[in-house]
Amino acid sequence: MNGVFKALSDPTRRRVLQLLRDGPMSAGDLADHFVVGKSTMSAHFAVLQAADLIAAEKSGRVVMYRLKLSVLEDALLGFAGTFGWSVKGEPGRAPGRGRVPPGRRTIKGGT
């Protein structure tokens, strides 16, 4: 989990993840959103890949990146659990509560 939070600690990498929410993008298209060199962006992509937050697929000379949302979701749920926050729709929640559709989990803060 530490690798995920290291990856999320940088605003450029967080922005890359935001851009990938709408679907896969090429390395060049992602880089166009930033005022840094390609080698710097490549290093950011490597950190995100090492944390398993994005996946890369090479087709010829083009590298396409996509978001691996399940890994990010697992890390955030684990982080929430360290603070004792419950998550609706997860095992162990109180019976009789409203169902949360798959993929739409909400975090309820504890006091």
C-alpha positions in Angstrom: 0.0 0.0 0.0 2.9 2.4 0.6 3.7 2.4 -3.1 0.2 3.5 -3.9 0.4 6.4 -1.5 3.9 7.4 -2.7 2.4 7.5 -6.2 -0.5 9.6 -5.0 1.7 12.0 -3.2 2.6 13.9 -6.4 0.1 16.3 -7.9 1.3 15.4 -11.5 0.6 11.7 -10.9 -2.8 12.5 -9.3 -3.7 14.6 -12.4 -2.6 11.7 -14.7 -5.1 9.4 -12.8 -7.8 12.1 -13.2 -7.2 12.2 -16.9 -7.4 8.5 -17.2 -10.8 8.3 -15.5 -12.4 9.1 -18.8 -10.6 6.2 -20.6 -7.3 5.1 -21.9 -4.9 7.8 -23.3 -1.6 7.7 -25.1 1.6 8.8 -23.3 1.8 11.7 -25.8 -1.7 12.8 -25.1 -1.2 12.7 -21.4 2.1 14.5 -21.7 0.4 17.3 -23.6 -1.4 18.3 -20.4 1.8 19.1 -18.6 4.7 21.5 -19.0 7.4 18.9 -18.2 9.7 16.9 -20.4 8.9 13.5 -21.8 11.5 11.8 -19.6 9.9 13.4 -16.5 6.5 12.1 -17.6 8.0 8.7 -18.3 9.3 8.6 -14.7 5.8 9.5 -13.4 4.3 6.7 -15.5 6.8 4.3 -14.1 5.9 5.2 -10.5 2.2 4.8 -11.3 2.9 1.4 -12.9 5.0 0.2 -10.0 2.1 1.0 -7.7 -0.1 -0.9 -10.1 -2.4 2.1 -10.5 -2.1 2.2 -14.3 -1.4 -0.4 -17.0 0.5 0.2 -20.2 -0.1 -1.4 -23.6 2.3 -0.8 -26.4 1.0 -0.8 -30.0 3.9 0.0 -32.4 5.4 3.2 -31.2 2.4 4.3 -29.2 2.0 3.5 -25.5 -1.6 3.5 -24.2 -2.2 3.9 -20.5 -5.4 2.9 -18.6 -6.5 3.3 -15.0 -6.6 0.3 -12.8 -9.4 1.5 -10.5 -9.7 -1.7 -8.5 -6.1 -1.2 -7.1 -6.8 2.4 -6.2 -10.1 1.5 -4.6 -8.5 -1.3 -2.5 -5.9 1.0 -1.3 -8.4 3.7 -0.3 -10.6 1.1 1.4 -7.6 -0.2 3.3 -6.6 3.3 4.3 -10.2 4.0 5.5 -10.1 0.8 7.6 -7.0 2.0 9.5 -9.1 4.8 10.9 -12.0 2.6 11.7 -14.2 4.0 9.0 -16.9 1.6 7.8 -17.7 1.3 4.1 -21.3 0.7 3.0 -21.7 -2.3 0.8 -18.8 -4.2 2.4 -18.9 -7.4 4.3 -19.6 -6.8 8.0 -22.0 -3.9 7.5 -25.2 -3.7 9.5 -28.0 -5.7 8.0 -31.0 -3.8 6.7 -29.0 -0.9 5.4 -29.5 0.2 1.8 -27.6 -1.7 -0.9 -24.8 0.1 -2.7 -24.5 -1.0 -6.3 -21.2 -2.7 -7.2 -18.5 -0.2 -7.9 -20.3 2.6 -6.0 -19.0 2.3 -2.4 -19.3 5.2 0.0 -17.2 5.8 3.1 -18.9 6.7 6.3 -16.6 8.4 8.8 -16.5 7.2 12.4 -16.1 9.3 15.5 
